[in-house]
Amino acid sequence: MGELGGFKKYDRQNESNEAVGKRLKNYKEFTIALDKEKQQEQGSRCMDCGIPFCHSGCPLGNLIPDFNDMVHQGEWKKALDILHATNNFPEFTGRLCPAPCEKACVLGIIDDPVSIEEIEKSIVERGFEEGWIVPQPPKNRTGKTIAVVGSGPAGLAAAQQLNRAGHLVTVLERDDEIGGLLRYGIPNFKMEKEIIDRRIDILEAEGIIFETNANVGVNYEVSKLDEFDAVVLCGGATIARSLPVKGIDSKGVVQAMDFLTQQTKEIFNKEIDGERISAKDKHVIVIGGGDTGSDCIGTSNRHGAKSVTNFEIMPKPPIDRSESTPWPYWPLQLKSSSSHEEGCDRNWLINTKEFITNDKGELTALKTVEVEWVLKTGERPQLVEKPGSEKIWDCDLVLLALGFTGADKTISNQMGLEMDQRTNYVANESYQTNNPKIFTAGDMRRGQSLIVWAISEGREAAKCVDTFLMGSSSLPSKGDQDLLSA
């Protein structure tokens, strides 16, 4: 695959970013793509490695060496066809996926891995530029109707696959726009919303029906789901994790998703719920070291925060891959995002003890303590506070980016659907809940996870729904890709 010995001839090159000072003035994407010749060179770095471990790293089973080879040869249309065979929305994953495929790349053992995610993005953007990505409505309809609840990546993937099988699909979205967390949870500077809109236009042209402001179990009665032959629940993991500490209800302590959602709505002049949350001229502390925390840092800097500080309760990861997570596993390794580079004081092994307020209930500071993780054989790691390490941090705004604890229970309570101890909807290997006509996929089923897992779950669930309705299915599954790549 690629150019024989190309990995020795070409170094890895990534797309560049606009200067920090320039990009902080707006909420636009700020990456600068490589030219087409350089992109083909990057495809040429893919080794003829015999066993492409990138496949094991990709939950979608993307045929990575195959589309890399097509890019190397300048066969961009063929590369797009190969990519779309396993991934409904490479324009989303090419921007938002943490690229576990690259961490499993064989070249990564001795050198920088192939820039798989960037190549993926280049392929799909070339496809849109050339007009190759067009609606492909099914030639025949089965007469079966399906409701997909939720329009995030899992719901959209399930909807497109089921529509391709000839079923009439209606997507129900509780928000005023389609996209789920892609729409309001991902900052515009990471993915401009026109990227979602152009794909939704294609899905509508293929025959998928979208209903917004349809919150199932709230303003859309669950009894209406009985009108469909099957239902796929893809509502995501939406219950945000909080902190059980004094002052958590203080004015100025805000959930990250509320902050990010409001900012995106402001960009598009939409009505916002509650009082405006602004980081302008404030000392901001972001609690949580993941991608959502990074998004809060980038947004706060664009607001014009006086300072941005980040707390993480885990130890600082090593710069290079830890020996505890050898190739091809997902590495324990320090990750610095573009938002971190824009300005942030990062702190590890910090635990929040109390939010301090004035007599009006307004946040003025928080109290922390340094911690360490004690490991004992056969036991779970224990969090131990360091005596005498308490510290007071002045702050005006705290953003809680602590992830999600599970799915909303509204539908399960009204429909008698089983949930596990982690408040995920229980489903069998065929993605069926305890009600045989109701399926579930994505974060709602497996808990908070990656966008590639959401799309993969949506695709796999669609095949199971098609089989349930028709007795068999010609829709592809990841197992089929595994056979093709063997």
C-alpha positions in Angstrom: 0.0 0.0 0.0 1.2 3.5 -0.7 4.6 4.1 -2.3 7.1 1.3 -1.6 9.4 2.8 1.0 7.4 6.0 1.1 7.4 6.1 4.8 11.2 6.5 4.6 11.1 9.1 1.9 8.4 11.4 3.4 8.0 12.8 6.9 4.6 13.2 8.5 3.2 16.6 7.8 0.0 17.9 9.5 -2.3 20.7 8.4 -1.3 23.9 10.0 -3.3 26.4 12.1 -3.9 30.1 11.9 -1.9 32.2 14.4 -3.4 32.2 17.9 -4.0 36.0 17.8 -6.0 35.7 14.6 -8.1 32.7 15.4 -9.1 33.9 18.8 -11.0 36.8 17.2 -13.7 34.6 15.8 -15.4 31.2 16.0 -14.4 29.8 12.6 -12.4 26.7 11.9 -8.7 27.7 11.7 -6.9 24.8 10.1 -5.0 25.2 6.9 -5.0 22.1 4.7 -2.0 20.8 2.9 -1.9 21.1 -0.9 -3.0 18.1 -2.9 0.6 17.0 -3.7 1.5 17.0 0.0 -1.7 15.1 0.8 -0.8 12.4 -1.7 2.7 12.2 -0.2 1.1 11.5 3.2 -1.0 8.7 1.7 2.3 7.3 0.3 3.6 6.9 3.9 1.2 3.9 4.4 3.4 0.8 4.7 2.8 -2.6 3.1 2.8 -3.8 6.7 1.1 -7.2 6.2 -1.2 -7.0 9.1 -2.8 -3.4 9.2 -3.3 -2.9 12.9 -5.1 0.3 12.1 -8.1 -1.8 11.4 -8.1 -3.1 15.0 -7.9 0.5 16.2 -10.9 1.7 14.2 -14.3 0.8 15.6 -15.8 1.4 12.1 -13.4 -1.1 10.4 -12.4 1.6 7.9 -10.3 0.1 5.0 -7.5 2.5 5.8 -4.6 1.1 3.7 -6.9 0.8 0.7 -8.0 4.5 0.7 -4.4 5.6 1.6 -3.2 3.7 -1.6 -5.8 5.4 -3.7 -4.8 8.9 -2.4 -1.1 7.9 -3.2 -2.2 7.1 -6.7 -4.3 10.3 -7.1 -7.5 8.2 -7.4 -9.5 10.5 -5.0 -12.9 9.3 -6.2 -12.0 5.7 -5.6 -10.6 6.7 -2.2 -14.0 8.4 -1.3 -15.9 5.3 -2.3 -13.8 3.1 -0.1 -14.1 5.5 2.8 -17.9 5.9 2.5 -18.2 2.1 2.4 -17.6 1.9 6.1 -18.1 5.5 7.4 -21.2 7.5 6.7 -19.8 10.8 7.9 -16.0 11.1 7.4 -16.3 14.9 7.5 -17.3 14.5 11.1 -14.7 11.9 12.2 -12.0 13.7 10.1 -12.4 16.7 12.4 -13.5 15.2 15.8 -12.2 11.7 16.2 -9.1 11.2 18.5 -7.9 8.7 15.8 -7.3 5.4 17.7 -6.4 4.1 14.2 -3.2 6.2 14.3 -2.2 4.9 17.7 -2.4 1.4 16.3 -0.5 2.2 13.1 2.4 -0.1 12.5 4.6 2.7 11.4 4.1 4.3 14.8 6.4 1.7 16.3 9.5 3.3 14.8 8.3 6.7 13.4 5.4 9.2 13.4 2.3 7.2 12.3 0.4 7.8 9.1 -1.8 10.9 9.3 -4.9 8.8 8.8 -7.5 11.3 10.2 -6.2 14.1 8.1 -6.2 12.0 5.0 -9.8 11.0 5.7 -10.8 14.6 6.0 -8.9 15.5 2.8 -10.7 12.7 0.9 -14.2 13.8 1.9 -13.6 17.5 1.4 -12.3 16.7 -2.1 -15.5 14.8 -2.6 -17.7 17.7 -1.7 -15.5 20.1 -3.8 -15.8 17.9 -6.9 -19.5 17.3 -6.5 -19.1 13.5 -6.0 -21.2 13.3 -2.9 -24.8 13.4 -4.0 -28.1 11.9 -2.7 -28.5 8.2 -3.3 -32.2 7.4 -2.6 -33.2 3.8 -2.5 -34.6 2.3 -5.7 -37.4 0.5 -3.9 -39.3 1.0 -0.6 -40.3 -1.8 1.7 -43.3 -0.1 3.2 -41.8 -0.4 6.7 -41.6 2.7 8.9 -38.9 3.3 11.5 -38.5 6.1 14.1 -34.9 7.0 15.1 -34.9 9.0 18.3 -31.9 11.3 18.4 -30.0 12.9 15.6 -26.4 12.6 16.8 -23.9 10.5 14.9 -25.4 7.2 16.0 -28.9 8.3 15.0 -27.9 9.7 11.7 -25.9 6.7 10.8 -28.7 4.3 11.7 -31.1 6.5 9.7 -29.1 6.5 6.6 -28.4 2.8 6.6 -32.1 2.0 7.2 -33.1 4.4 4.5 -30.7 2.7 2.1 -32.4 -0.6 2.9 -35.7 0.9 1.6 -37.4 1.7 4.9 -39.1 5.0 5.5 -37.2 6.6 8.4 -38.3 9.5 10.6 -35.7 11.1 12.9 -37.0 12.7 16.0 -34.8 15.4 17.6 -35.6 17.2 20.8 -33.6 20.4 19.9 -34.5 23.0 17.3 -31.8 21.8 14.9 -30.5 18.4 13.7 -27.1 17.1 14.9 -27.3 16.3 18.6 -24.0 17.1 20.3 -22.4 17.7 16.9 -24.6 20.8 16.7 -24.5 22.3 20.1 -21.9 20.4 22.0 -19.0 20.9 19.6 -17.6 24.4 19.3 -17.9 26.1 15.9 -14.1 26.5 15.8 -13.8 22.7 15.8 -16.5 22.1 13.3 -18.5 24.8 11.6 -22.2 23.9 11.4 -22.4 24.2 7.7 -20.5 20.9 7.7 -23.6 19.3 9.3 -26.1 21.2 7.2 -24.7 20.0 3.9 -24.9 16.4 5.0 -28.4 16.8 6.3 -29.5 18.2 3.0 -28.2 15.0 1.3 -30.0 12.8 3.9 -33.3 14.7 3.3 -32.9 14.3 -0.4 -32.5 10.6 0.1 -35.9 10.5 1.7 -35.2 10.7 5.5 -37.8 12.7 7.4 -36.5 15.0 10.2 -38.7 16.4 13.0 -37.2 18.9 15.4 -38.5 20.1 18.8 -39.8 16.5 19.2 -38.7 15.5 22.7 -40.0 12.0 23.1 -41.7 11.5 26.4 -42.0 15.2 27.0 -43.8 17.0 24.2 -43.9 14.0 21.9 -46.0 11.2 23.4 -44.3 7.8 23.6 -47.5 6.2 22.5 -46.9 7.7 19.0 -43.9 5.4 18.6 -46.4 2.5 18.4 -47.2 3.8 14.9 -43.8 2.7 13.6 -42.7 -0.9 12.8 -39.5 -0.4 14.7 -37.8 2.2 16.9 -34.1 3.0 17.4 -33.2 5.0 20.5 -30.0 7.0 19.9 -30.5 9.7 22.5 -27.0 9.7 23.8 -25.6 9.9 27.4 -27.0 13.3 28.5 -26.8 13.3 32.3 -23.9 15.5 33.2 -21.6 14.5 36.1 -21.4 16.9 39.0 -19.3 17.3 42.2 -20.7 16.4 45.6 -19.0 19.3 47.4 -20.1 22.4 49.3 -21.2 25.3 47.1 -21.9 23.3 44.0 -25.1 25.3 43.4 -23.2 28.7 43.6 -23.9 31.3 40.9 -20.9 30.9 38.6 -20.5 27.1 38.8 -21.7 25.9 35.3 -22.0 22.7 33.5 -19.6 22.7 30.4 -22.4 21.6 28.0 -24.6 24.5 29.1 -21.8 26.9 28.4 -20.9 25.4 25.0 -24.5 25.1 23.9 -25.2 28.7 24.7 -22.2 29.9 22.8 -23.1 28.1 19.7 -26.7 29.4 19.9 -25.4 32.9 20.2 -23.3 32.6 17.1 -26.5 31.8 15.1 -28.6 34.4 17.0 -30.8 31.8 18.6 -32.8 32.3 21.8 -30.9 31.0 24.9 -32.2 29.6 28.1 -31.5 31.5 31.3 -28.9 34.2 31.9 -26.0 34.5 29.5 -22.8 32.8 30.6 -19.8 34.8 29.8 -16.1 34.3 30.5 -15.1 37.8 29.5 -12.8 39.5 32.0 -13.2 36.6 34.4 -10.8 34.2 36.0 -12.0 30.9 34.7 -11.3 27.4 36.1 -12.2 24.4 34.0 -12.5 21.2 36.0 -11.9 18.2 33.7 -9.0 17.4 31.4 -10.8 15.8 28.4 -11.9 17.1 25.1 -14.9 18.9 26.6 -12.6 20.7 29.0 -10.4 21.7 26.1 -13.4 23.0 24.3 -14.3 25.2 27.3 -10.7 26.5 27.4 -10.9 27.5 23.7 -14.3 29.1 24.1 -13.3 31.0 27.3 -10.2 32.5 25.5 -12.4 33.6 22.7 -14.7 35.3 25.2 -11.7 37.3 26.5 -11.2 35.6 29.9 -8.6 37.2 32.2 -7.1 33.8 32.9 -8.0 30.1 32.2 -6.9 27.4 34.6 -7.5 23.7 34.1 -7.7 21.0 36.9 -7.3 17.3 36.3 -7.6 14.8 39.1 -5.3 12.2 37.3 -1.5 12.4 37.2 0.2 14.2 34.3 0.7 11.7 31.5 4.1 11.2 30.1 5.2 13.0 26.9 5.9 9.7 25.2 3.8 6.6 25.2 3.7 4.9 28.7 5.2 1.4 29.0 1.9 0.4 30.6 0.1 1.0 27.3 2.3 -0.4 24.6 1.6 -0.3 20.9 -1.0 -1.0 19.5 -3.1 -0.1 22.5 -4.5 3.4 23.1 -1.6 5.2 24.8 -1.3 6.8 28.1 0.3 10.0 26.8 0.1 13.7 27.3 -2.4 15.3 24.8 -2.2 19.0 24.1 -4.9 20.5 22.0 -5.0 23.7 20.0 -7.1 25.2 22.8 -4.4 24.5 25.3 -1.9 26.2 23.0 -4.1 29.3 23.0 -3.5 29.9 26.7 -4.1 27.8 29.8 -2.5 26.9 33.2 -2.8 23.1 33.4 -2.7 21.4 36.8 -2.8 17.7 37.6 -3.6 15.7 40.8 -6.0 18.4 42.0 -9.3 17.7 43.8 -11.9 20.4 44.4 -13.1 20.5 48.0 -15.4 23.6 48.2 -16.8 26.4 46.1 -16.5 29.7 48.0 -19.2 32.4 47.6 -20.0 35.9 48.8 -23.1 36.8 50.8 -25.1 37.0 47.5 -24.2 33.4 46.6 -21.8 34.4 43.9 -18.7 32.4 43.3 -15.5 34.1 44.4 -13.0 31.3 44.8 -12.6 27.6 45.2 -10.6 25.4 47.6 -8.6 22.5 46.4 -6.3 19.8 47.8 -3.4 17.9 46.1 -3.9 14.2 45.8 -2.1 11.0 44.9 -3.3 7.7 43.6 -2.1 4.7 45.8 -1.9 1.4 44.0 -2.2 -1.9 45.9 -2.1 -5.3 44.3 -5.5 -6.7 43.9 -7.3 -3.5 44.9 -8.7 -0.5 43.0 -6.5 2.6 43.0 -7.2 4.8 46.1 -7.3 8.6 46.0 -5.4 10.0 49.0 -5.2 13.7 49.9 -1.8 15.2 50.7 -1.9 16.8 54.2 -1.3 20.5 54.3 -1.8 21.0 50.5 -5.1 22.9 50.6 -5.1 26.0 48.4 -7.6 28.8 47.6 -7.9 29.8 43.9 -9.7 33.1 43.0 -12.2 32.6 40.3 -15.4 34.1 38.9 -16.5 31.2 36.7 -16.1 27.4 37.0 -16.9 25.1 34.2 -17.6 21.4 35.0 -16.3 19.2 32.2 -16.6 15.9 34.0 -18.3 13.8 31.4 -21.7 12.1 31.6 -23.1 9.4 34.0 -25.6 7.9 31.6 -28.8 8.3 29.6 -32.0 10.2 30.5 -34.6 7.9 32.1 -37.7 9.6 30.7 -38.3 7.1 27.9 -37.3 4.0 29.9 -39.7 5.0 32.7 -42.6 5.5 30.4 -42.0 2.5 28.2 -40.8 0.0 30.8 -37.3 -0.4 29.2 -34.6 -1.9 31.3 -31.5 0.1 32.3 -28.3 -1.2 33.9 -26.5 0.2 37.0 -24.7 2.7 34.9 -28.0 4.0 33.6 -27.4 2.7 30.1 -30.3 1.2 28.2 -29.9 -2.6 28.3 -29.8 -4.3 24.9 -28.8 -7.8 23.6 -26.3 -8.6 20.9 -28.9 -7.6 18.3 -29.2 -4.1 19.9 -32.8 -5.0 21.1 -34.1 -3.8 24.4 -36.6 -5.9 26.4 -39.2 -4.6 24.0 -38.4 -6.5 20.8 -39.4 -3.7 18.4 -37.3 -1.1 20.2 -33.6 -1.0 19.6 -30.9 1.2 21.0 -27.4 2.3 20.0 -24.6 4.7 20.7 -23.9 6.3 24.0 -27.4 5.5 25.1 -26.5 1.8 25.0 -22.7 1.7 25.7 -22.2 4.9 27.7 -20.2 8.0 26.9 -17.8 7.1 24.1 -16.1 8.2 20.8 -17.8 9.5 17.7 -16.5 6.5 15.7 -18.2 4.2 18.2 -21.4 6.1 17.8 -21.4 5.8 14.0 -20.4 2.1 14.3 -23.2 1.4 16.7 -25.7 3.1 14.5 -24.6 1.1 11.5 -24.7 -2.2 13.4 -28.0 -1.5 14.9 -29.5 -0.7 11.5 -28.5 -4.1 10.2 -30.2 -5.7 13.2 -33.4 -3.7 12.7 -33.4 -4.5 9.0 -33.0 -8.2 9.8 -35.8 -8.0 12.4 -38.2 -6.5 9.9 -37.3 -8.4 6.7 -35.8 -11.7 8.0 -32.4 -10.9 6.5 -30.3 -7.9 5.6 -27.9 -6.9 2.9 -26.6 -4.0 4.9 -22.9 -4.2 5.7 -21.5 -4.8 9.1 -18.0 -4.4 10.6 -17.5 -8.2 10.4 -17.9 -7.9 6.6 -15.1 -5.3 6.5 -12.9 -7.5 8.6 -13.2 -10.3 6.1 -12.5 -7.9 3.2 -9.3 -6.7 4.9 -8.1 -10.1 5.9 
